[in-house]
Amino acid sequence: MRGVFDSVADKYDIMNDFMSGGMHRLWKDRLIREIRPRPGLKYLDVAGGTGDIAFRIKKRAGTNSDITIFDLNEQMLTVGRDRAVDRGWLNGFEWITGNAESLPFEDNSFDVYTIAFGLRNVTHIDTALREAARVLKPGGRFFCLEFSHVRAPLLAKAYDLYSYNVIPKVGKLITKDEESYQYLVESIRKMPKQADLRDRMTESGMKNATFSELSAGIVAIHKAMKA
Ligand SMILES: C[S@@+](CC[C@H](N)C(=O)[O-])C[C@H]1O[C@@H](n2cnc3c(N)ncnc32)[C@H](O)[C@@H]1O
């Protein structure tokens, strides 16, 4: 898993735009609107990669916000740290390497946990969900933005054609690495269905779990609160 993101870290941001036709920006903006970031809270962005979600939170929450970006891959975090410096943001971020399945944080530490386009890469999703619930403060909020499942049959067929034929080829053209993008497409198919993930969030110690579908279910935002 680490290797996949090592090989694409530099081109990761460009590829996101290419493959989603810029849609990932709108999906991420929608996530931020649901979070409604405000100052004075502690945010944990797991699988935070090059900082896209953290930067959006920072823009809305302002300077008095405390955001930890956590990722398995040191190279993604290095690119993210450089991007933060380029924007003149030297304070308010912590960049920590590790696995979502075993978070190096105390119980009840964060007000908001986010994971965007990361949960499908985690080997044991339920373990990661339990860890999320553990580190959130009571009443703290969990948000997951992730590829999901298109339900309308015709649209699902068209999406399949695009994913299996176009994404790996475009990936190869830009990064010279077809395999990582083949992996991406397969990992999307393996994600639990929307309702299944919602139920597993509840089983992991969260309450009021719900989801909304974006772009006909290509992507979904799941959210809940620590019980
Ligand atoms: C597709 S990127 C998403 C990055 C960022 N959240 C975004 O939306 O742009 C997925 C990230 O998940 C990280 N990742 C994969 N498995 C992980 C795990 N078990 N624990 C923490 N991070 C993980 C990868 O290193 C990669 O940076």
The ligand as an SDF file (V2000), in Angstrom:
LIG
                    3D

 27 29  0  0  0  0  0  0  0  0999 V2000
   -5.9840    9.0500   -2.0930 C   0  0  0  0  0  0  0  0  0  0  0  0
   -4.9520    9.6690   -0.8460 S   0  0  0  0  0  0  0  0  0  0  0  0
   -5.9960   10.8770   -0.0820 C   0  0  0  0  0  0  0  0  0  0  0  0
   -5.2680   12.0560    0.4480 C   0  0  0  0  0  0  0  0  0  0  0  0
   -6.1300   13.2220    0.9500 C   0  0  0  0  0  0  0  0  0  0  0  0
   -6.9730   12.8120    2.0600 N   0  0  0  0  0  0  0  0  0  0  0  0
   -6.9770   13.8110   -0.1470 C   0  0  0  0  0  0  0  0  0  0  0  0
   -8.1980   13.6650   -0.0860 O   0  0  0  0  0  0  0  0  0  0  0  0
   -6.4280   14.4070   -1.0680 O   0  0  0  0  0  0  0  0  0  0  0  0
   -4.9440    8.3430    0.2710 C   0  0  0  0  0  0  0  0  0  0  0  0
   -3.9320    8.4750    1.3890 C   0  0  0  0  0  0  0  0  0  0  0  0
   -4.1830    7.4390    2.3300 O   0  0  0  0  0  0  0  0  0  0  0  0
   -2.9490    7.0880    2.9070 C   0  0  0  0  0  0  0  0  0  0  0  0
   -3.1500    5.7910    3.5820 N   0  0  0  0  0  0  0  0  0  0  0  0
   -3.3600    4.5910    3.0170 C   0  0  0  0  0  0  0  0  0  0  0  0
   -3.5260    3.6390    3.9530 N   0  0  0  0  0  0  0  0  0  0  0  0
   -3.4200    4.2630    5.1480 C   0  0  0  0  0  0  0  0  0  0  0  0
   -3.4750    3.8270    6.4940 C   0  0  0  0  0  0  0  0  0  0  0  0
   -3.7030    2.5370    6.7930 N   0  0  0  0  0  0  0  0  0  0  0  0
   -3.3060    4.7260    7.4710 N   0  0  0  0  0  0  0  0  0  0  0  0
   -3.0780    6.0260    7.1910 C   0  0  0  0  0  0  0  0  0  0  0  0
   -3.0060    6.5110    5.9270 N   0  0  0  0  0  0  0  0  0  0  0  0
   -3.1610    5.6410    4.9190 C   0  0  0  0  0  0  0  0  0  0  0  0
   -2.0170    7.0650    1.7190 C   0  0  0  0  0  0  0  0  0  0  0  0
   -0.6670    7.1100    2.1070 O   0  0  0  0  0  0  0  0  0  0  0  0
   -2.4790    8.3080    0.9620 C   0  0  0  0  0  0  0  0  0  0  0  0
   -1.7490    9.4490    1.3290 O   0  0  0  0  0  0  0  0  0  0  0  0
  1  2  1  0
  2  3  1  0
  2 10  1  0
  3  4  1  0
  4  5  1  0
  5  6  1  0
  5  7  1  0
  7  8  2  0
  7  9  1  0
 10 11  1  0
 11 12  1  0
 11 26  1  0
 12 13  1  0
 13 14  1  0
 13 24  1  0
 14 15  1  0
 14 23  1  0
 15 16  2  0
 16 17  1  0
 17 18  1  0
 17 23  2  0
 18 19  1  0
 18 20  2  0
 20 21  1  0
 21 22  2  0
 22 23  1  0
 24 25  1  0
 24 26  1  0
 26 27  1  0
M  CHG  2   2   1   9  -1
M  END
$$$$
